[in-house]
Amino acid sequence: MDLAALAAPAGLLGLIGLAGLAGLRQPCDPQRPGQPIRLLGLLGLAGLAGLWIDGAGALGAAGALGLWNHQNLRLARWGRLGWLFVLGLPFLIAHLA
């Protein structure tokens, strides 16, 4: 299967990163471990690369990583989906190569 055929669905995965914005409304307890990982949620901005690189919008899913250890279990489940940002890496690598 051609990489270009997967670009649009992969780019839509970046919308998962918008779940990271829920952490602004309901911030994680500062006493919970994992503060550096929550800061990696800023990588969700990498999803903006999808405007210029087809499929790289999946990198935006990293924005959900900021919820990975949230005390609210519903938000913590969204944080696990943040690892889907890995699906955007092949598009970024193909663009840079």
Secondary structure, DSSP 8 states (H G I E B T S, - for coil): --GGGGHHHHHHGGGGGGGGGHHHHS---TTSS-HHHHHGGGGGGGGGGGGTSTTGGGGGGGGGGGGTT-SSHHHHHHHHHGGGGGGGHHHHHHHH-
